[in-house]
Amino acid sequence: DQEKFDAVLGFISEEAVETIEKDRFDLLALLLQSLHKLFSPKSPTAKDWQRSRINGFFQDLSKPEIFQLISEKLLQLQTSEIEKLEAFEQALHYFSPEVISFLVPVIMQRSSHEIQQLVSEVIVHLSQRDIGPLEKIAEQHGLEMGDKLLAILNCLQGDRVNGILFKMCEHPSNKVRRKAINELVERDPKYTQKLFSLIDDSSKEIRACIMAAFAKHKSSVLENLLLNYLRENSAQKDPAHILACYKALGHCGSNTAVPFLRRILLSRGWNSFMGSGKPVFREGAAIALALLDTPETKNVLRKASKSRFKVIRKAFDRTKTISALSGENTND
């Protein structure tokens, strides 16, 4: 029986390759689907030796020359051949995830969005079985794939996927970096803590992106990071950047920041030529206090509004333009 089974599988293997060569992807999908269903671990009638032979059959299909043939066919198929494409997609689900490296050229070389989407969905399906091949692709071709790789990663979950996303935050394209940052923060707001160093990124666009991420949720960790940043090395920074830091602190912080902000805002007006007395620091502190919007912060702002120092009253005036002070925030 086993010899006959092996002989039949050998014949089927040849037929499978021939269906690819002849563009009969419907037959290929039906063939692979039937074998998988008949001899899957869930099948009550399949014997262990049969499952072992079937696994060997699928391994035999995982040869570079067959993968190359698949890649060539996908590069040749036209968007109008929708039935062939859909059948091919179904068939590819049964191949080893190692085929992924041969599918990447299709995504990169085909201009058709439909074909790119179809192949990307196959890569997502196969990567759910084994993320390893996609990790290799990201390492070797992450720069060229850019957005296309992100679209695939956004459909996958897990620490290893997130690891790739963190690497994409270093991509040369600011557009790709911004999307990777937003995807990570969407997955877990705490990832903003790991991305904090981007606060000093050379790109204004990325700095704005990370500030927006900071402002999305309450976080004691981010609050402390921003407080330390503003205390230690903000004097030499661009005024607009400093103001953005204070705004982010106002969104993500708590009353813990009040003593620091009170000191910055209410320090004697005559020392405005020094560090924390500069107008931008006072204005930033006032805005942060207004955004925090607690009884404690309102009390500080009330004092600022009545100060005998014009620079302090002027800083307070900046808060009058702030609307929707609290916003919708989530806690960490």
C-alpha positions in Angstrom: 0.0 0.0 0.0 2.8 2.4 0.9 4.6 1.8 -2.4 1.4 2.5 -4.3 0.8 5.6 -2.3 4.3 6.8 -3.0 3.8 6.2 -6.7 0.6 8.1 -6.8 2.1 11.0 -4.9 5.0 11.0 -7.3 2.5 11.3 -10.2 0.5 14.0 -8.4 3.7 16.0 -7.8 4.5 16.0 -11.5 0.9 17.0 -12.3 1.1 19.8 -9.8 4.2 21.3 -11.6 2.5 20.8 -14.9 -0.6 22.7 -13.8 1.6 25.6 -12.9 3.4 25.5 -16.3 0.1 25.3 -18.1 -1.6 28.1 -16.0 -4.2 25.6 -14.7 -4.2 27.2 -11.3 -7.8 26.1 -10.6 -6.7 22.5 -10.9 -3.7 23.1 -8.7 -5.8 24.7 -6.0 -8.3 21.9 -6.1 -5.5 19.3 -6.0 -3.7 20.8 -3.0 -6.9 21.6 -1.2 -8.1 18.0 -1.5 -4.8 16.5 -0.4 -4.6 18.8 2.6 -8.2 18.0 3.6 -7.9 14.2 3.2 -4.7 13.9 5.1 -4.7 16.8 7.6 -4.2 16.0 11.3 -8.0 16.6 11.8 -8.8 13.8 9.3 -10.1 10.7 11.3 -9.2 8.3 8.5 -5.7 9.4 7.6 -2.9 7.2 8.9 0.4 8.6 10.4 2.5 7.2 7.6 0.2 8.8 5.0 0.4 12.2 6.7 4.2 11.8 6.8 4.2 11.2 3.0 1.9 14.1 2.4 4.2 16.4 4.4 7.1 15.1 2.2 5.0 15.9 -0.9 4.5 19.5 0.1 8.2 19.8 1.0 9.0 18.5 -2.5 6.9 21.4 -3.9 9.1 23.8 -1.8 12.0 23.8 -4.3 13.6 27.0 -5.5 12.9 26.1 -9.2 9.2 25.6 -8.5 9.1 28.9 -6.5 10.9 30.6 -9.4 8.3 29.3 -11.8 5.5 30.6 -9.5 7.2 34.0 -9.4 7.5 34.1 -13.2 3.8 33.2 -13.7 2.7 35.9 -11.3 4.8 38.4 -13.2 3.1 37.4 -16.5 -0.5 37.2 -15.4 -2.7 40.1 -16.4 -5.1 41.9 -14.1 -8.0 40.8 -16.4 -7.3 37.2 -15.7 -9.0 37.5 -12.4 -10.2 33.8 -12.1 -6.6 32.6 -12.7 -5.3 35.0 -10.1 -7.8 34.0 -7.5 -7.2 30.3 -8.0 -3.4 30.9 -7.9 -3.9 32.7 -4.6 -5.8 29.8 -3.1 -3.1 27.4 -4.2 -0.3 29.4 -2.8 -1.8 29.1 0.7 -0.7 25.5 0.7 3.0 26.2 -0.1 5.8 26.6 2.4 6.3 30.1 3.8 9.8 29.9 2.1 8.0 30.9 -1.1 7.6 34.4 0.3 11.1 35.5 -0.9 10.0 34.6 -4.5 6.8 36.6 -4.1 8.5 39.9 -3.2 9.7 40.6 -6.8 6.1 40.4 -7.9 5.1 43.1 -5.4 8.0 45.3 -6.4 7.7 44.8 -10.2 4.0 44.7 -10.9 2.3 48.1 -11.2 -1.2 46.5 -10.7 -2.6 47.4 -7.3 -4.9 44.3 -7.5 -2.0 41.9 -8.1 0.1 43.6 -5.4 -2.8 43.2 -3.0 -3.4 39.6 -3.9 0.3 38.7 -3.4 0.4 40.7 -0.1 -2.5 38.7 1.2 -0.7 35.4 0.4 2.4 36.7 2.2 0.3 37.6 5.3 -1.3 34.1 5.3 2.0 32.3 5.0 3.7 34.6 7.6 1.0 33.7 10.1 2.5 30.1 9.9 6.1 31.2 10.1 7.3 34.8 10.4 10.9 33.9 9.7 11.0 34.3 5.9 9.4 37.7 6.2 12.0 38.8 8.8 14.7 37.9 6.3 13.0 39.8 3.6 12.6 42.9 5.9 16.3 42.7 6.7 17.4 42.4 3.0 14.7 44.4 1.2 13.1 46.6 3.8 14.5 49.8 2.2 13.1 49.0 -1.2 9.8 47.7 -0.1 9.0 50.5 2.3 5.2 51.1 2.2 4.5 47.7 0.7 6.2 46.0 3.6 4.3 48.1 6.1 1.0 47.1 4.5 1.9 43.5 5.2 3.2 44.1 8.7 0.0 46.0 9.6 -2.0 42.8 9.0 0.2 40.7 11.4 0.6 40.6 15.1 3.3 39.5 17.6 6.6 40.6 19.1 8.6 39.6 16.1 6.4 41.7 13.8 6.6 44.6 16.2 10.4 44.2 16.1 10.3 44.7 12.3 8.1 47.8 12.8 10.6 49.3 15.2 13.3 48.8 12.5 11.1 50.5 10.0 11.1 53.6 12.2 14.7 54.0 11.0 13.8 53.9 7.3 15.1 56.7 5.0 11.6 57.7 4.0 9.9 60.0 6.6 6.5 58.8 5.2 7.4 55.2 6.0 8.8 56.1 9.4 5.7 58.1 10.3 3.5 55.2 9.4 5.6 52.7 11.4 5.5 55.0 14.4 1.7 55.4 14.2 1.2 51.7 13.8 3.3 50.9 16.8 1.6 53.4 19.0 -1.8 52.2 17.8 -0.8 48.7 18.9 0.4 49.7 22.3 0.6 53.3 23.6 3.5 52.3 25.8 5.7 51.9 22.7 6.0 55.7 22.7 8.4 55.3 25.6 10.8 53.2 23.5 10.5 55.8 20.7 11.2 58.8 23.0 14.7 59.4 21.5 12.9 60.5 18.3 12.0 63.7 20.2 15.4 65.0 18.9 15.2 63.5 15.4 16.7 65.6 12.6 13.4 65.5 10.8 10.8 68.1 11.8 8.1 65.8 10.4 9.2 62.9 12.7 9.5 65.2 15.7 5.9 66.4 15.1 4.8 62.8 14.7 6.3 61.6 18.0 4.9 64.6 19.8 1.4 63.8 18.5 1.9 60.2 19.7 2.9 61.5 23.2 -0.2 63.6 23.4 -2.6 60.7 22.7 -2.7 59.2 26.2 -1.9 59.9 29.8 1.4 58.3 30.9 3.4 58.8 34.1 6.5 57.4 32.3 6.2 59.9 29.4 5.5 62.7 31.9 8.7 62.0 33.7 10.7 61.7 30.5 9.4 65.0 29.2 10.0 66.7 32.6 13.6 65.5 32.6 14.0 66.5 29.0 12.7 70.0 29.7 14.8 70.4 32.9 18.1 69.1 31.4 18.7 70.2 27.8 16.0 72.4 26.5 17.7 75.8 26.8 19.5 75.3 23.5 16.5 73.9 21.6 14.3 75.6 19.0 11.5 77.6 20.6 8.8 75.9 18.5 10.1 72.5 19.6 10.1 73.6 23.2 6.5 74.8 22.9 5.6 71.4 21.4 7.2 69.6 24.3 5.2 71.6 26.8 2.0 70.9 24.9 2.7 67.2 24.8 3.3 67.3 28.6 0.0 69.0 29.1 -1.8 66.2 27.2 0.1 63.2 28.7 0.9 64.6 32.2 -0.7 65.0 35.6 -0.5 67.1 38.7 3.0 65.6 39.2 4.2 68.2 36.7 2.5 71.2 38.4 5.4 72.2 40.7 7.8 72.3 37.8 5.3 74.2 35.6 4.4 76.6 38.4 8.1 77.5 39.0 8.6 78.1 35.2 5.5 80.3 34.9 5.6 82.3 38.1 9.4 82.8 38.5 10.3 86.5 38.9 9.7 88.5 35.7 13.1 90.2 35.8 15.0 87.0 35.0 13.4 86.5 31.6 16.8 86.7 30.0 17.9 83.5 31.7 17.0 79.8 30.9 13.6 79.0 32.3 12.6 82.7 32.3 12.6 83.0 28.5 9.1 83.9 27.2 8.7 80.6 25.3 9.2 78.6 28.5 6.6 80.7 30.4 4.2 80.4 27.5 4.8 76.6 27.3 4.3 76.2 31.0 1.0 78.2 30.9 -0.3 76.1 28.0 0.7 72.8 29.6 -1.1 73.9 32.8 -4.2 74.9 30.8 -4.2 71.5 29.0 -3.9 69.6 32.3 -7.0 71.4 33.4 -7.2 70.4 37.1 -8.1 72.5 40.1 -4.4 72.8 41.0 -3.5 74.0 37.5 -6.4 76.5 37.4 -5.2 77.9 40.7 -1.7 78.5 39.3 -3.1 80.1 36.2 -5.3 82.4 38.3 -2.2 83.7 40.1 -0.5 84.2 36.7 -3.4 86.2 35.4 -3.1 88.6 38.4 0.7 88.9 38.4 2.3 92.3 38.6 4.9 91.1 36.0 3.8 91.7 32.4 5.7 88.7 31.0 3.8 86.4 33.3 0.4 87.9 32.4 1.4 87.7 28.7 2.2 84.0 29.1 -1.2 83.5 30.7 -2.8 85.2 27.8 -1.6 82.4 25.5 -4.0 80.0 27.2 -7.0 82.0 26.2 -6.8 80.5 22.7 -6.9 76.9 23.9 -10.2 75.1 23.4 -11.3 71.7 24.4 -8.6 71.7 27.1 -8.9 68.1 28.3 -9.7 66.1 25.2 -10.2 62.4 25.2 -7.2 60.6 26.7 -6.6 57.1 27.9 -4.5 56.1 30.9 -1.5 53.8 30.8 
